[in-house]
Amino acid sequence: MKYLKFLRVMPLAFLLTVVISACSTQDVYEPDPIDPEKPEEPNVPSVDIDWQTFAKTTLSVRVNDEYNGEFYYTVEAYVNNPAVEENAKLIAGSGQKTNKTVAYNREITLPAGLETLYVMITDPFQRKRVYGVAVQEGTISLQIGENNVPVTRAGAFTANSLRTDDAPDIDFTYGDDVIALSGSGAVKLENGKNYIVKKGETYSGQLTLGSSAYKLYVEGTLLLNIAKKSTLQQGAELYVLSGGVLKGSATKEIFMIGSAKMAIQKGGVVGDASDKSLIKVLDMTDTALFVNYGSFYGQTFDMTSKAQTYNYGTMELDLLVTSDNTNPIVNEGTITTTNLKLTNGTLANVNLLEAGTLTMNGGTITNTHTLEVGAGALTNGTVSNSCLISFETLTVSGTTVNLATGAYLYAGNTTKASGMKLNMDDSSIWDGERIMFDGAASDVKGIGAGYALFRVKDIVVKGWQKVKYLGAVEIEKETHTVEASSYILDGSAAFADGKATVEIQPSDCNNNTGNYNPGEGEGDVTDTYQETETMPYTYMFEDNWPAQGDYDMNDLVVSIELLNSTSGDKTTSTEVVATLYAVGATKVLGLGFQLDGIRASSVSDGEAGQDYAVYRLFTDAHAVLGGEAGKQINTYRKDCEPQVIRKTVEYTTPIAGVVNVSNFNLFIVLEDFDLDKRNEVHMPGFKGTNRAKTHANSSDTYIDVDGWMWGLAIPQTDFTTFPKEGVRIDEAYKNFDTWISGSDTPDWYRYPIDGQVMTFEE
């Protein structure tokens, strides 16, 4: 990154609070086993390095103001996702109210190398959404509301598209030429003839089905009594009419091959509801056809080749199996099965299907009513749902799941989702207790003109691939844990911070859950906002200016947090929170700041003799830490607790813009703060105050002739680290050397070397 021009802002006045307590341990020089001699200088940096670990940009946000300027929305920008990470902090200068009459255009500073900025929008009734925005040069723009939702649907479908062709017409009528069967005599069914078991009659004889094309009607009771198995051959047709019953006797297996057909009329029954073993197997192959308007009870229903099943009645099974991509099952009735195994088959469910387990490998499931499953395993297939599907437990691998408008899928515990492509249309819901994303990359994508809801209490992202949240989908969760992986939040996709905001009406298809969040309060009517707990920067100084130091960068270590208070698009005050961690210098060091671009004449209590507003934080760092003068503090070991100094700057006239790390010009003063010309040491790229000495060996932006600096400002998230006494900074952090040599390692400070740094938890 190259040095960027500073924002020009307007003036202020301030209040000061300092808390000092003595160090809790003896404050004496006790060197570590490392060589106490001054270390050699690090490599000479790249000649064009500017030493900045941050970059300026402008964030522009436009909300879809549903209240016509009556209330205010709050915009906050974070480095991390505040809906997911407890310690996520505001970027200094990010908070502001907005609506249709008050624009949000805010200059912010971002850590170098940041790829995603997280923007939280709080509506007037305290409902919160977090959006992920790709970081780019220039202005980062985000439009929230109807203009931010895709208008063109990608992959949307309707209930009509879920259904396969209707079942072939079935003629259950018979003519006068039927041959009646009754009693127990042996009968061989002959080609081209029609047979019937009349109403009120029972036939239990030895029946030879043969290999011919015949029709067999059952109005009474047919007890299949064949020594080995019952096989309907090519062209054979079996019709169980209303009031008719067919069930096993000596035989319990029925095979259908060729173009054989079995059809059950409404009121007809195959099998026995109290004993499914009476039909042990119904095995269909070739182009066999099964159509049911009545009731079928059996153990195994097995389809291979091009066999087809259409159910408009009731089927109760132990196992339903398909094994070919030309095996369609169309259910517009009720199917209950202990196990459902689909291998490259097609299931179209238009009414109710209940399965204890569902194992799918390839193929397609389409559902327009209710599909209830205990344990589901979906592999390399497609599931399309326009009403209700539920799983108690689920695994998904390489499968596309489509939810139509208003559809609902409940997965209590998704133990693994790998390579899942979830497409969610307007107002659809995925609901569950837990989901584990592990393995190949998965997508959770809203494809509608309005938002869908992905609502899972515990979301775990694990494994080597990312999860992408895309399009118009809102994610509601209690926990979102990332283990050795990451996720992408992009486009319109948003995390709810708390209960989701999308409004979805309850219906039979979404199990009457829906979603409604009225928010709280009577609407935010104030345009004021005060930032709290923004992201600090850790400032590390060398005190040997204008000569080079030992570059352990710990002569003074302090973090700075900047808290701006705004009214509309103006800033009314800024609180500076300084946490002093360490003094590695033996000299007296003071700390001050200049607000670049804010004229001294515009504030009442700045330092005299300055063009811009200048303030002192303290004049003696050793005294602030309560330590002995001339002794290193917290650079070999932790001698005492860090101390906090607060200054509140009140602007006499609200200023445009904010104070952030890019225009907050922090500096140390060696020895005497009151000298007319004093030894000031500033961050690289910043200029001294009017009272700063100059030197030929240093530019006016505090970079020496060899390209070296005397200070660094490091983005700080949940802890701060700095080199121990005598440990050169390039020996304290991985990739520091490559960074100053021009390599793309801007986040080198995130990788301290064990034993070489001091660490202070927040």
Secondary structure, 3 states (H helix, E strand, C coil): CCCCCCCCCCCCEEEEEECCCCCCCCCCCCCCCCCCCCCCCCCCCCCCCCCCCEEEEEEEEEECCCCCCCCCEEEEEECCCCCCCCCCCECCCCCEEECCCCCEEEEEEEECCCCEEEEEEECCCCCEEEEEEECCCCEEEEEECHHHCCCCCCCCCCHHHHCCCCCCCCCCCCCCCCEECCECCCEECCCCCEEEECCCCEECCEEECCCCCCEEEECCEEEEECCCCEEECCCCEEEECCCCEEEECCCCEEEECCCCEEEECCCCEECCCCCHHHCCEEEECCCCEEEECCEEEEEEEEECCCCEEEECCEEEEEEEEECCCCCEEEECCEEEEEEEEEECCEEEECCEEEEEEEEEECCEEEECCEEEEEEEEEECCEEEECCEEEEEEEEEECCEEEECCCCEEEEEEEEEEECCEEEECCCCEEEEEEEEECCCCEEEEECCCCCEEEEEEEEEEECCCCEEEEECEEEECCEEEEECCCEEECCCCEEECCCCCCCECCCCCCCCCCECCCCCCCCCCCCEEECCCECCEEEEECCCCCCCCCCCCCCEEEEEEEEEEEECCEEEEEEEEEEEEEECCCCCEEEEEEEEEEEHHHCCCCCCCCCEEEEEEECCHHHHCCCCCCCCECCCCCCCCCEEEEEEEEEEEEEECCCCCCCEEEEEEECCCCCCCEEEEECCCCCCCCCECCCCCECCCCEECCCCECEEEEECCCEEEEECCCCCHHHHECCHHHHHCCCCCCCHHHCECCCCEEEEEC
